[in-house]
Amino acid sequence: AIEINPRLAEAYYNRGLAYRLKGEYDKAIADYTKAIEINPKYAEAYNNRGLAYYLKKEYDKAWEDVYKAQGLGFKVHPEFLNDLRNASGRQR
């Protein structure tokens, strides 16, 4: 899909999901970032990039993406928020 339409944000998002599931967090972050560059209002991409940052223990970056996803109207999963709070040692 990326070869056919390199401006398709969903293609980068989906590849990012695959990379994250394989534990390739840097590649996932790069693809989520590309999806966001194409569509700056792509709340799910912010959410999932935040999750990848969380998995890398980069909690400040994870919080930034959580805030952005929420600001765009995305309902961040409560369990993820709780895990991020516990891991980062902060409430928000």
Secondary structure, 3 states (H helix, E strand, C coil): CCCCCCCCHHHHHHHHHHHHHCCCHHHHHHHHHHHHHHCCCCHHHHHHHHHHHHHCCCHHHHHHHHHHHHHCCCCCCHHHHHHHHHHHCCCC
